[in-house]
Amino acid sequence: MVGFLAYSIAGRDKESLYLIIKEDNDSVWLANGRDRTINNPKKKNKKHVQIIKKDILADIDLAAKDNDDISFSNEYIRLKIKRYINKN
């Protein structure tokens, strides 16, 4: 799910849009590039987010994606979230 957008559906950040930057068995780490940056992501239970089936990493090299060699920037995340909001 890394690279997908997700809405928070529970908690004080309910209805906020994030990018999933990391995942493990039960949790995902979310960033929006503003208050939740790459260096300070939000850890959230997977059942408290709604995944948007929009992979914003489609424009990144697939080899890098398979090797988990992806580096995000806060500006890149803000830009992708803004474009998604403006499109929908």
C-alpha positions in Angstrom: 0.0 0.0 0.0 3.0 2.3 0.1 2.4 5.1 -2.3 -1.4 5.1 -2.1 -3.5 7.9 -0.7 -5.7 7.2 2.3 -8.4 9.0 4.3 -8.4 8.8 8.0 -11.8 7.5 9.2 -11.2 7.6 12.9 -9.5 9.9 15.4 -9.1 13.6 15.7 -7.7 13.7 12.2 -10.8 12.2 10.7 -11.4 12.9 7.0 -7.8 14.1 6.5 -6.0 12.9 3.4 -2.5 11.3 3.7 0.0 9.4 1.7 1.1 6.0 3.0 4.9 6.0 3.3 5.4 2.8 5.2 3.4 -0.2 6.3 3.7 -3.3 8.5 1.3 -6.0 9.6 -1.3 -3.9 11.5 -0.2 -0.3 11.0 0.6 2.3 8.3 2.6 5.5 8.6 1.0 8.5 7.0 2.4 11.8 5.9 0.7 14.9 4.3 3.8 17.1 3.9 2.6 19.8 6.3 1.9 18.9 9.9 2.8 15.2 9.3 6.1 15.3 7.5 8.4 12.5 6.4 10.4 12.9 9.6 7.3 12.8 11.8 4.7 10.5 10.2 1.4 9.5 11.8 1.2 5.9 12.9 -2.3 4.6 12.4 -4.1 1.3 12.6 -5.0 -0.1 9.1 -8.6 -0.4 10.1 -8.8 3.3 10.8 -7.9 4.4 7.2 -9.7 4.1 3.9 -7.4 3.4 1.0 -7.9 5.3 -2.2 -7.0 3.1 -5.1 -4.8 5.8 -6.6 -1.2 4.9 -6.7 0.6 8.3 -6.9 3.9 6.5 -7.4 2.9 5.4 -10.9 5.3 8.1 -12.3 8.2 6.7 -10.3 10.6 4.1 -11.7 9.1 0.7 -11.1 12.5 -0.9 -10.3 12.9 1.6 -7.4 9.4 0.9 -6.2 10.1 -2.9 -6.1 13.3 -2.4 -4.2 11.8 -0.1 -1.6 14.3 2.5 -2.7 11.8 5.3 -2.9 12.4 8.6 -1.3 9.6 11.1 -0.8 9.9 14.8 -0.1 7.3 16.8 1.8 6.8 19.0 -1.3 6.1 16.0 -3.5 3.5 14.7 -1.1 1.8 18.1 -0.8 1.8 18.5 -4.6 0.2 15.0 -5.2 -2.4 15.5 -2.5 -3.3 18.9 -3.9 -3.6 17.5 -7.4 -5.8 14.7 -6.2 -8.1 17.1 -4.3 -8.4 19.5 -7.3 -9.2 16.6 -9.6 -12.0 15.2 -7.5 
